[in-house]
Amino acid sequence: MNESDKLEFKREVNDSLVKEVIAFCNSSGGTIVIGYNDDGSVYGVENVRKELDKVSSKLHDSIEPDISFLVSPRIEKQEGKDIIIVEVLQGTSKPYYLKNKGMTPEGVYIRLGATTQHATSEIIRQMIIETSGITFEKNISINQDLTFIYTERIFKEKGLAFGNREKKTLSIINDKDKYTNLGLLLSDQCPYTIKMAIYKDTTKNEFVDMKETAQRSVLQQLEEALNYLKLNNKISGKIENHDYPFEVLRESLLNTIGHRDYEIPGSTLVHIFTDRIEILSLGGLVKGLTIDDIKLGSSSSRNPKLMNILQYLCFENNIGSGISRILELYKNANKHPEIKTATHSFLIMLPILNINNKYEKIINYLKENETITRKKVENLLNIKKNASIDILNEMVAKDLLIKEGKSRDIVYKLQER
């Protein structure tokens, strides 16, 4: 038996016990065994009832909020020796902290693997938000002098009302007739912006152009940013061939606007290189999700009400599937998006897709050869069987190719113009 994220061994009752109990309460609960060596062997506890009283006293005098209903210490006998088992439940009033240190990184502890560590200020902030149930969206906006010219226009174009009743229903106005932070995000006075930069090559050594959206509704900033990206989305080849499909750009921006952490001041950053686009959003993964989860389409938004409004306005028809849809658009590409996360940031890297250049290679081959087979496409494009079938079917659907034959004798020819 070894120590883990839910199991801690202690040889005796000392001051570190308090920190470990706090860590378990702030994490997922766990068990502390007093009277064990670090290797899991039994050491035993002398004067066990006196030590049990000491445990209760230390925890009661040192920790806030009250944890008496979360902790269950008891005496057991193992290998003829007394030990103390302290069962600790996960708390519902996080963060729990040392009374003499307060709700600070020095006073708040969490469990990471088999170790107890100080919580960061960000982790403490997240605990407070989760416990209070008051999210950024629900909080009252500091700025109450808000206008909604652009958002009203969008609602009107969609044939939707946007009066006080609708604002309350959407939580733009709270039950005390005050604008919320959700209202701030949709107002013409929204202070959060998107900064975009175009670089000369694949590094940040030299930029060609730079633009920052004005402080206005996130809906208007979305439109402004999309227009800028479309303007710089190169077309090459005889077939209309964009570096990035519009859906990729749109989904990526919707994702960062809908999921970023607006508690953190700063702008969303869009870096446009010659071989990729990187979008850096403030706020790491929402607690409980992993990168694998979001790739599969799982979602837990920091801003569910904003996401609901985006869906309401038909900006986003399948909430939560943005990343998985982006990955789907890259399924036949040689390179695929990369996702990186940190405590306060989320980065998605989009390589140039330019999937239609595969069409060009097939068409150029057919200009010199009468037919092409699926196997030849695999070798020509260095792709797998299913990807070659998808591309050939797409070209047939676009009236670029004609499909002839059956089964193993199927060949493809250029569509006559």
C-alpha positions as MATLAB code, in Angstrom:
seq = 'MNESDKLEFKREVNDSLVKEVIAFCNSSGGTIVIGYNDDGSVYGVENVRKELDKVSSKLHDSIEPDISFLVSPRIEKQEGKDIIIVEVLQGTSKPYYLKNKGMTPEGVYIRLGATTQHATSEIIRQMIIETSGITFEKNISINQDLTFIYTERIFKEKGLAFGNREKKTLSIINDKDKYTNLGLLLSDQCPYTIKMAIYKDTTKNEFVDMKETAQRSVLQQLEEALNYLKLNNKISGKIENHDYPFEVLRESLLNTIGHRDYEIPGSTLVHIFTDRIEILSLGGLVKGLTIDDIKLGSSSSRNPKLMNILQYLCFENNIGSGISRILELYKNANKHPEIKTATHSFLIMLPILNINNKYEKIINYLKENETITRKKVENLLNIKKNASIDILNEMVAKDLLIKEGKSRDIVYKLQER';
ca = [
       0.000    0.000    0.000;
       1.463    3.359   -1.099;
       0.558    6.993   -0.531;
      -1.615    8.532   -3.247;
      -3.867   11.484   -3.974;
      -6.359    9.985   -1.486;
      -4.071    8.342    1.046;
      -1.476    9.843    3.412;
       0.667    8.084    6.055;
       1.836    9.836    9.228;
       4.018    8.421   11.955;
       2.646   10.768   14.623;
       0.257   13.655   15.219;
       1.959   16.941   14.276;
       1.165   20.325   12.736;
       1.339   18.998    9.157;
      -1.817   16.974    9.856;
      -3.875   20.159    9.692;
      -2.492   21.056    6.249;
      -3.218   17.579    4.929;
      -6.807   17.638    6.181;
      -7.291   21.049    4.517;
      -5.850   19.662    1.280;
      -8.239   16.692    1.266;
     -11.238   18.933    2.031;
     -10.267   21.248   -0.844;
      -9.684   18.335   -3.224;
     -11.566   15.050   -3.493;
     -11.350   13.823    0.077;
      -9.081   11.058    1.350;
      -7.736    9.075    4.287;
      -4.901    9.868    6.691;
      -3.408    6.944    8.634;
      -1.521    7.978   11.782;
       0.880    5.394   13.122;
       2.279    4.273    9.769;
       5.775    4.713    8.363;
       6.162    6.254    4.912;
       6.647    2.803    3.437;
       3.237    1.701    4.706;
       4.486   -0.430    7.576;
       2.781   -0.183   10.985;
       4.577    1.929   13.577;
       1.772    2.404   16.102;
       0.559    5.268   18.298;
       1.346    5.538   21.993;
      -1.376    6.945   24.288;
      -3.753    6.603   21.381;
      -6.825    8.118   23.087;
      -4.851   11.177   24.135;
      -3.560   11.512   20.561;
      -7.084   11.123   19.198;
      -8.224   14.045   21.375;
      -5.241   16.034   20.106;
      -6.325   15.397   16.505;
      -9.834   16.705   17.164;
      -8.512   19.725   19.047;
      -5.976   20.687   16.355;
      -8.498   20.469   13.553;
     -11.151   22.422   15.447;
      -8.785   25.217   16.496;
      -6.856   25.624   13.262;
      -9.246   25.347   10.277;
     -11.968   27.522    8.781;
     -14.754   27.025    7.764;
     -15.946   24.379   10.217;
     -14.963   20.871    9.081;
     -16.312   18.851   12.028;
     -18.916   17.119    9.833;
     -16.300   16.318    7.146;
     -13.748   14.547    9.360;
     -14.203   11.178   11.101;
     -11.218   10.074   13.249;
     -11.256    6.620   14.827;
      -8.945    4.135   16.543;
      -8.052    0.801   14.989;
      -5.637   -1.960   15.917;
      -3.306   -3.447   13.341;
      -0.570   -5.989   13.958;
      -1.224   -5.586   17.673;
      -0.601   -1.822   17.557;
      -2.972    1.127   17.870;
      -3.343    3.459   14.917;
      -5.655    6.396   14.122;
      -7.640    6.522   10.873;
      -8.834    9.984    9.814;
     -11.437    9.855    7.047;
     -11.837   13.226    5.271;
     -14.687   14.112    2.918;
     -14.521   16.654    0.131;
     -15.935   19.946    1.408;
     -18.771   22.019   -0.012;
     -17.626   25.379    1.426;
     -14.237   25.685   -0.283;
     -11.684   27.018    0.201;
     -10.806   25.609    3.625;
      -7.783   27.346    5.151;
      -5.586   27.922    8.204;
      -7.241   30.404   10.547;
      -3.995   32.245   11.228;
      -3.140   32.598    7.502;
      -6.532   33.322    6.033;
      -7.778   32.699    2.507;
      -4.337   33.157    0.939;
      -1.905   30.834   -0.879;
      -0.062   30.477    2.458;
      -3.217   29.275    4.177;
      -4.943   27.163    1.515;
      -3.742   23.678    0.562;
      -4.708   21.185   -2.120;
      -3.777   17.606   -2.938;
      -1.687   17.007   -6.070;
      -0.806   13.365   -6.506;
       0.670   12.071   -3.252;
       1.745   15.531   -2.074;
       0.100   18.432   -0.262;
       0.805   21.817   -1.836;
      -0.139   25.475   -1.481;
      -3.027   26.513   -3.709;
      -2.391   29.313   -6.192;
      -4.411   32.527   -6.158;
      -6.196   31.357   -9.318;
      -7.206   28.041   -7.752;
      -8.498   29.880   -4.664;
     -10.506   32.211   -6.904;
     -12.045   29.271   -8.724;
     -12.991   27.627   -5.421;
     -14.742   30.799   -4.274;
     -16.669   31.042   -7.556;
     -17.719   27.380   -7.423;
     -18.819   27.632   -3.807;
     -20.748   30.877   -4.170;
     -22.398   29.843   -7.417;
     -21.960   33.432   -8.610;
     -20.225   33.336  -11.974;
     -18.739   36.214  -13.931;
     -21.827   36.344  -16.127;
     -24.190   36.744  -13.161;
     -22.219   39.408  -11.321;
     -23.388   43.000  -11.586;
     -21.443   45.018  -14.148;
     -19.405   47.860  -12.659;
     -20.403   49.919  -15.697;
     -24.168   50.441  -15.685;
     -24.158   53.040  -18.458;
     -24.516   50.498  -21.258;
     -25.974   50.691  -24.757;
     -26.757   47.841  -27.149;
     -26.931   49.359  -30.621;
     -25.129   46.518  -32.417;
     -26.734   43.684  -30.431;
     -30.199   45.187  -30.984;
     -29.456   45.286  -34.708;
     -28.474   41.597  -34.762;
     -31.624   40.605  -32.844;
     -33.749   42.663  -35.225;
     -32.120   41.050  -38.283;
     -33.013   37.661  -36.805;
     -36.590   38.781  -36.218;
     -36.159   38.630  -32.434;
     -37.307   41.080  -29.783;
     -34.727   42.704  -27.503;
     -36.663   44.680  -24.909;
     -36.292   44.676  -21.127;
     -38.315   41.485  -20.782;
     -35.988   39.637  -23.185;
     -32.923   41.105  -21.467;
     -34.132   39.732  -18.139;
     -34.940   36.343  -19.657;
     -31.442   36.174  -21.146;
     -29.877   37.375  -17.835;
     -28.531   40.587  -19.357;
     -30.501   42.376  -16.628;
     -30.865   40.789  -13.174;
     -33.896   40.710  -10.880;
     -32.824   44.058   -9.383;
     -32.850   45.726  -12.802;
     -29.061   45.963  -12.911;
     -26.941   45.083  -15.929;
     -24.881   41.933  -15.430;
     -21.430   41.203  -16.809;
     -23.178   39.221  -19.524;
     -24.818   42.505  -20.475;
     -21.393   44.152  -20.468;
     -20.081   41.568  -22.944;
     -22.975   42.249  -25.339;
     -22.911   46.031  -24.895;
     -21.231   48.646  -27.066;
     -18.944   49.329  -24.099;
     -17.446   45.817  -23.791;
     -13.794   46.324  -22.722;
     -12.457   42.944  -23.898;
     -10.784   42.927  -27.312;
      -9.148   40.657  -29.881;
      -5.605   41.486  -31.024;
      -4.446   40.099  -34.366;
      -0.981   40.158  -35.921;
       0.354   38.930  -39.268;
       3.986   37.790  -39.322;
       6.447   37.704  -42.214;
       7.321   34.038  -41.764;
       6.897   31.217  -39.243;
       8.362   33.223  -36.328;
       7.391   36.346  -34.382;
      10.570   38.171  -35.351;
       8.876   40.502  -37.821;
       5.218   41.369  -38.292;
       3.577   42.658  -41.447;
       0.349   44.042  -40.014;
      -1.466   44.350  -36.712;
      -5.060   45.069  -35.739;
      -7.078   45.241  -32.520;
     -10.862   45.157  -32.458;
     -12.530   48.183  -30.933;
     -14.105   47.972  -27.477;
     -17.612   46.985  -28.472;
     -20.061   44.063  -28.280;
     -18.413   40.639  -28.538;
     -20.841   39.987  -31.402;
     -19.444   42.928  -33.338;
     -15.879   41.958  -32.462;
     -16.566   38.485  -33.826;
     -17.683   39.978  -37.129;
     -14.716   42.366  -37.228;
     -12.189   39.626  -36.475;
     -13.728   37.252  -39.026;
     -13.589   39.935  -41.708;
      -9.914   40.555  -40.945;
      -9.090   36.853  -41.117;
     -11.055   36.444  -44.352;
      -9.204   39.413  -45.852;
      -5.923   37.672  -45.079;
      -7.070   34.166  -46.035;
      -5.090   33.672  -49.235;
      -6.492   32.054  -52.356;
      -4.220   30.040  -54.622;
      -4.578   27.657  -57.539;
      -7.070   27.563  -60.370;
      -9.711   26.147  -58.078;
     -10.882   28.451  -55.277;
      -8.397   27.348  -52.662;
      -8.293   29.133  -49.309;
      -5.536   28.548  -46.784;
      -8.242   28.031  -44.136;
     -11.914   27.107  -44.658;
     -14.261   29.758  -43.330;
     -15.810   27.206  -40.947;
     -12.436   26.658  -39.242;
     -11.911   30.373  -38.643;
     -15.486   30.889  -37.484;
     -15.529   27.931  -35.091;
     -12.172   28.913  -33.617;
     -13.238   32.480  -32.871;
     -16.634   31.401  -31.542;
     -14.877   28.959  -29.256;
     -12.544   31.553  -27.766;
     -15.258   34.209  -27.356;
     -17.679   31.779  -25.748;
     -15.273   29.957  -23.434;
     -12.581   32.449  -22.400;
     -12.199   33.530  -18.780;
     -13.355   37.134  -18.618;
     -12.261   37.380  -14.991;
      -8.705   37.648  -16.328;
      -7.978   41.065  -17.887;
      -6.400   41.070  -21.321;
      -7.123   40.411  -24.979;
      -7.577   37.279  -27.028;
      -4.492   36.961  -29.271;
      -4.524   35.773  -32.889;
      -1.113   35.178  -34.485;
      -1.112   34.638  -38.271;
       2.063   32.993  -39.577;
       2.868   31.839  -43.095;
       2.189   28.219  -42.168;
      -0.385   28.418  -39.356;
      -2.724   30.493  -37.201;
      -2.452   30.419  -33.414;
      -5.350   31.595  -31.239;
      -4.554   32.172  -27.573;
      -7.510   32.507  -25.238;
      -7.338   33.531  -21.582;
      -8.335   30.824  -19.121;
      -7.206   27.206  -19.177;
      -9.463   24.181  -19.372;
     -12.669   24.300  -17.370;
     -12.281   22.191  -14.231;
     -13.084   18.544  -14.819;
     -12.289   18.518  -18.546;
      -9.208   17.227  -20.326;
      -7.919   17.913  -23.833;
      -9.127   14.443  -24.847;
     -12.611   15.310  -23.529;
     -12.958   18.413  -25.693;
     -11.594   16.625  -28.753;
     -14.452   14.162  -28.351;
     -16.968   17.015  -28.123;
     -17.435   17.282  -24.352;
     -18.019   20.811  -23.119;
     -18.483   22.743  -19.913;
     -18.495   26.448  -20.604;
     -17.450   29.178  -18.183;
     -20.029   31.350  -19.904;
     -23.081   29.141  -20.541;
     -25.456   32.091  -20.878;
     -23.272   33.731  -23.513;
     -23.088   30.418  -25.369;
     -26.890   30.166  -25.164;
     -27.216   33.596  -26.769;
     -24.786   32.637  -29.534;
     -26.964   29.594  -30.162;
     -30.119   31.717  -29.908;
     -28.749   33.962  -32.649;
     -27.712   30.932  -34.726;
     -24.030   31.766  -34.486;
     -23.516   28.319  -32.997;
     -25.853   25.461  -33.815;
     -24.083   22.688  -31.967;
     -22.856   24.093  -28.688;
     -19.799   22.322  -27.347;
     -18.764   20.625  -30.599;
     -16.585   23.446  -31.957;
     -13.221   21.740  -31.445;
     -14.423   18.349  -32.667;
     -15.844   20.006  -35.801;
     -12.541   21.752  -36.461;
     -10.757   18.421  -36.139;
     -13.262   16.857  -38.526;
     -12.468   19.498  -41.158;
      -8.819   18.478  -40.918;
      -9.399   14.735  -41.126;
      -7.957   14.450  -44.655;
      -5.106   16.920  -44.114;
      -1.437   16.060  -43.701;
      -1.187   18.225  -40.583;
      -3.723   18.568  -37.784;
      -4.564   21.208  -35.157;
      -2.641   21.185  -31.919;
      -4.087   22.179  -28.540;
      -2.007   23.324  -25.592;
      -3.243   24.465  -22.199;
      -1.825   26.124  -19.115;
      -3.428   27.345  -15.893;
      -4.509   30.655  -17.431;
      -4.484   30.037  -21.179;
      -5.795   27.860  -24.006;
      -3.964   27.719  -27.347;
      -5.181   26.160  -30.578;
      -2.787   25.988  -33.517;
      -4.351   25.676  -36.970;
      -1.959   24.581  -39.765;
      -2.728   25.748  -43.283;
      -5.343   23.316  -44.482;
      -5.475   24.107  -48.175;
      -7.164   20.765  -48.779;
      -8.167   21.731  -52.299;
      -4.526   21.582  -53.403;
      -5.117   17.836  -53.335;
      -7.746   18.429  -56.014;
      -5.109   20.269  -58.054;
      -2.697   17.332  -57.876;
      -5.376   14.908  -59.034;
      -6.499   17.225  -61.837;
      -2.918   17.789  -63.013;
      -2.352   14.024  -63.063;
      -5.509   13.534  -65.157;
      -4.388   16.160  -67.654;
      -1.569   13.798  -68.550;
      -3.408   10.501  -67.937;
      -6.903    9.492  -69.010;
      -7.954    7.913  -65.697;
      -6.898    7.636  -62.088;
      -7.636    4.954  -59.485;
      -8.221    5.218  -55.780;
      -4.923    3.425  -55.113;
      -3.063    5.904  -57.308;
      -4.601    8.788  -55.320;
      -3.336    7.209  -52.094;
       0.208    7.131  -53.454;
      -0.018   10.514  -55.153;
      -1.193   12.334  -52.021;
       0.448   10.048  -49.450;
      -2.841    9.485  -47.626;
      -4.805    6.513  -46.355;
      -7.557    4.593  -48.175;
     -10.548    6.243  -46.448;
      -9.116    9.727  -46.992;
      -8.609    9.048  -50.711;
     -12.205    7.793  -51.026;
     -13.516   10.930  -49.288;
     -11.568   13.263  -51.600;
     -12.625   11.445  -54.750;
     -16.280   11.472  -53.632;
     -16.010   15.211  -52.905;
     -14.611   15.862  -56.385;
     -17.390   13.816  -57.971;
     -19.986   15.765  -55.954;
     -18.398   19.045  -57.116;
     -18.614   17.866  -60.768;
     -14.836   17.885  -61.085;
     -14.587   14.145  -61.783;
     -16.668   11.366  -63.349;
     -16.753    7.971  -61.660;
     -16.823    4.940  -63.955;
     -16.841    1.170  -63.422;
     -17.720   -0.997  -60.461;
     -15.966   -2.488  -57.459;
     -12.228   -2.988  -58.086;
     -12.532   -1.651  -61.651;
     -13.633    1.860  -60.596;
     -11.688    4.678  -62.246;
     -12.094    8.447  -62.287;
     -11.931   10.837  -65.243;
     -11.986   14.589  -65.573;
     -15.428   16.120  -66.033;
     -15.582   17.701  -69.465;
     -16.148   21.468  -69.459;
];
